[in-house]
Amino acid sequence: MDNDKLTPALSGIHHVSLRVADLDTSLKLYRDTLGFRLKTAFALNDRRFALLDAGNSGYLELVETQTPIHPARADDVIWHFAVRTNDVERALEAVVRAGYEVTRPAKGIDLMDTARDQAFSIRIAFFRGPDGEEIELFEDKQGHT
């Protein structure tokens, strides 16, 4: 992200927050399987929170809630979120070993960046997290994105 293009008051996205039914279960995926580093954890108003370092100066915040959580639906405002990897197949193998449902197997996609009139290729795969959240594994070895 080119911070020079943001207003002086903004410097990027700090975190994205996910409601989770069980914080320990979600930590098994995000910390233990995907390798996000636990930055801090705390309790507030009878809720447990964990802030995980997602790289690129951003965090994934997990918030344990007593409110029922439904799996991601096609009409939700947030469709999915992507985590960057340098090896989609290896990351997907770890996810499968941990027992998560693959919703789209790994595949390559050739794209055209119409803003720069430049072709580039990515590899992606999707799976569902413990609360039904849709997670994309995203590989861009060319560094285009």
C-alpha positions in Angstrom: 0.0 0.0 0.0 1.3 3.4 -0.9 0.7 5.4 2.3 1.5 8.6 0.5 -1.9 8.4 -1.3 -3.9 8.1 2.0 -5.1 11.1 3.9 -2.6 12.3 6.6 -5.0 10.8 9.3 -4.8 7.2 7.8 -1.9 4.8 7.5 -3.6 1.6 6.5 -5.9 -1.1 7.9 -5.2 -2.0 11.5 -7.3 -5.1 11.9 -10.2 -7.1 10.6 -12.4 -8.6 13.3 -14.1 -12.0 13.2 -16.8 -13.2 15.6 -16.0 -16.7 16.7 -18.0 -19.2 18.8 -14.9 -20.6 20.5 -11.7 -18.7 20.7 -9.5 -21.8 21.4 -10.9 -23.6 18.4 -10.3 -20.6 16.2 -6.7 -20.2 17.5 -6.0 -23.8 16.5 -6.7 -22.8 12.9 -5.3 -19.3 12.6 -2.3 -19.6 15.0 -1.5 -23.3 15.0 -2.4 -24.3 11.4 -1.9 -21.1 9.4 0.9 -19.7 11.5 -0.4 -16.3 12.5 1.5 -15.0 15.5 -0.4 -14.1 18.6 0.2 -10.4 19.3 -2.0 -10.0 22.4 -5.0 -11.5 24.1 -7.4 -9.9 26.5 -10.9 -10.0 28.0 -13.4 -7.1 27.7 -17.1 -7.1 28.7 -17.2 -10.9 29.2 -15.7 -11.5 25.8 -12.3 -13.0 25.0 -10.2 -11.3 22.3 -7.0 -12.4 20.4 -5.1 -10.1 18.1 -3.1 -12.1 15.6 -0.3 -10.6 13.4 -1.4 -11.1 9.8 1.7 -9.6 8.3 1.8 -6.4 6.2 1.3 -4.4 9.5 -2.2 -5.7 9.9 -4.0 -7.9 12.4 -6.8 -10.5 12.5 -8.9 -10.0 15.6 -10.8 -12.9 16.9 -13.7 -12.1 19.3 -15.4 -14.9 21.1 -19.1 -14.1 21.3 -22.1 -15.8 22.9 -24.3 -14.6 20.1 -25.1 -17.4 17.6 -22.9 -17.3 14.5 -24.0 -18.4 11.1 -21.7 -19.6 8.3 -20.9 -17.1 5.5 -23.8 -16.7 3.1 -23.7 -15.6 -0.5 -25.5 -12.3 0.3 -23.3 -11.3 3.2 -21.5 -7.9 2.9 -18.2 -9.6 3.4 -17.7 -12.5 0.9 -14.4 -13.9 2.1 -11.0 -12.8 3.2 -7.6 -14.0 1.7 -4.4 -14.9 3.4 -1.2 -14.6 1.4 1.0 -17.7 1.1 4.0 -18.6 -1.0 2.7 -22.2 -1.6 -1.1 -22.7 -1.9 -0.8 -26.5 -2.1 1.3 -26.8 1.1 -1.0 -24.4 2.9 -4.1 -26.3 1.7 -2.5 -29.7 2.8 -2.1 -28.2 6.3 -5.7 -27.1 6.3 -7.0 -30.5 5.2 -4.8 -32.3 7.8 -6.4 -30.1 10.4 -9.8 -31.2 9.3 -11.2 -28.2 7.5 -13.5 -28.3 4.5 -12.1 -27.3 1.2 -14.7 -25.4 -0.8 -12.5 -24.8 -3.9 -9.4 -26.8 -4.6 -6.2 -25.1 -5.6 -6.1 -23.7 -9.1 -4.1 -21.2 -11.2 -5.8 -18.2 -12.7 -4.4 -15.9 -15.4 -5.6 -12.3 -15.1 -5.2 -9.0 -16.9 -4.6 -5.9 -14.9 -6.6 -3.4 -16.8 -5.2 -0.5 -14.8 -1.6 -1.3 -16.0 -2.4 -3.4 -19.1 -0.3 -6.2 -17.8 -1.0 -9.9 -17.5 -0.3 -11.8 -14.3 -1.0 -15.2 -12.7 -2.1 -16.2 -9.2 -3.0 -19.5 -7.5 -5.9 -19.7 -5.1 -7.9 -22.2 -3.0 -10.8 -21.7 -0.6 -11.8 -23.5 2.6 -14.2 -22.9 5.5 -13.0 -22.0 9.0 -14.5 -23.3 12.3 -17.4 -20.8 12.2 -18.2 -21.2 8.5 -16.1 -18.2 7.4 -14.8 -18.5 3.9 -11.0 -18.2 3.7 -9.0 -17.9 0.5 -5.4 -19.0 0.3 -3.7 -16.6 -2.2 -0.4 -17.0 -3.9 1.2 -14.4 -6.1 4.8 -15.4 -6.9 5.1 -12.6 -9.4 4.5 -10.0 -6.6 1.9 -8.3 -8.8 -0.6 -7.7 -5.9 
